[in-house]
Amino acid sequence: MTIHLLDLGAGNIRSLVNAVESLGHKLEWIKSAEDIDNAERILFPGVGNFGHVMQTLEKKGYADAVRRYIKADRPFMGICVGLQVLFEGSEESESVPGLGFIPGKAKKFDSADKPVPHIGWNSAAVRSKTNRSVYGLRPHSKYYYVHSYAVPYRESEWEGWDVATGSYGNEQFIGAVAKGNLYATQFHPEKSGVAGLRTLKAFLEGNGLSSISGNATEINENSEGGLTKRIIACLDVRANDAGDLVVTKGDQYDVREKTEGGEVRNLGKPVELAKRYYQDGADEVTFLNITSFRDTPLADTPMLEVLRKTSETVFVPLTIGGGIRDITDPDGTFHPAVEVAELYFKSGADKVSIGSDSVLAAEQYYARGKKLDGTTAIESIARAYGVQAVVVSVDPKRVYVKDPSETTHHCIQPQDKGPNGEEWAWYQCTIKGGREGRDVDVRQLVTAVEAMGAGEILLNCMDKDGTNSGFDLALVKDVKDAVRIPVIASSGAGKPEHFEEVFNQAGADAGLAAGIFHRREVPIGDVKSYLTGKGLLVRDEDGSAAV
């Protein structure tokens, strides 16, 4: 069957295309309202601002055609904002009405007790009193969400609809909704592993409802709702001396072997390793382009091809970091950061990670008296693609002091004392892969980038990198206390116990590791099994919740 894709040009469409094609179907892009009228089956993925999506639908002349199509009960699937526009409206754009097919309105999550955006793997348990599955959804499976706005679930409003819900903190929200041939998911099926491919396949093949074994009500009541803890595999990618892209890992950022000749440490090919981690159960894969290929014309950036190839077989979120900044090609052509990010999104990335530029932007933010100017890479990319698409990677190192009064910077007490017995330290932010320190501390940086529109913090620690001695718990906890966006803990993982510590003691939302996974010292499955035994909610390899 040919599937028609209603693409408004925002976010990562490549992974959805790859997912549909992997299930044996062809995709054609909708280019006119007439294409909508003639389509057999439509997919409508949406990311970014609710009002922008609705206004673009109207501007292109698609909105009335979509209304006709859905009213005729023809197969239509909305994804993420593609779900939200089916409702009456959203707090995100109060003056812009939705299509109005479903009662209710999207509201922003309450950030008083939890990070916002809501990023990660959560439930979509069908609220049904009959023994049936809706589009292959399973009550114990986990699906990948990334959003700040959601439609609250109130049972009394859903007569005649099949509804699946997730829970975040004390809020229950719509994870999926179906009626007749209309199906929509708040989660991204193309990024939800086996569980996501299953529900996407059910829509593509017209299998809306099917029987399930056991008592549906009992299964749904016993399903474990809520956000899982994420385990992320990180691949540091650079060109070796022969010019080939390899995954490497350094000791304190030194990626060369200690033997004579000092070759770049080669731990494998990036595409092959990413596929292995997906199969091993990684919840996300992050590529850090640690040399940024500074002299390469933008269109020929080698990481673009890495992302294209990876997204063909890896159906979990992909993040790319390194080189996301304003670029001038050797021929003098200027490319703003948002254009660079767009190329990565079109090549298969779901999020971009900004490092050195975020530190420089924070310096300017404070120099202006904590005022935004709208021109930074973080602001421009978040404005175009949503805050959930922007990660800020922080590379700090400790500067020890005997007493906090010795510095104007925010100090904490790390687990390890300084070389002269110092019990206090401030964490100096660095740029250029840790080679240059700046007069900005971690707390200053993370609060500044949150104000600019970053959706997530990737928190490294140069003092812990390569040590296998555990995450810097004091640093992670301090950053968690400073911001209301999710924090990924990185640097120092050496055994499963370290992940349990950073989740339970420091409150991290995700744990990232590289070397121990590359060298197979600690398999991802072992980490998850250990966390399950400690009562933490994680996702198993086939997309189910293991508790």
Order of alpha helices (4+ residues) and beta strands (2+ residues): beta-alpha-beta-alpha-beta-alpha-alpha-beta-alpha-beta-beta-beta-beta-beta-beta-beta-beta-beta-beta-alpha-beta-alpha-beta-beta-alpha-beta-alpha-beta-beta-beta-alpha-beta-alpha-alpha-beta-beta-beta-beta-beta-alpha-beta-alpha-beta-alpha-beta-alpha-alpha-beta-beta
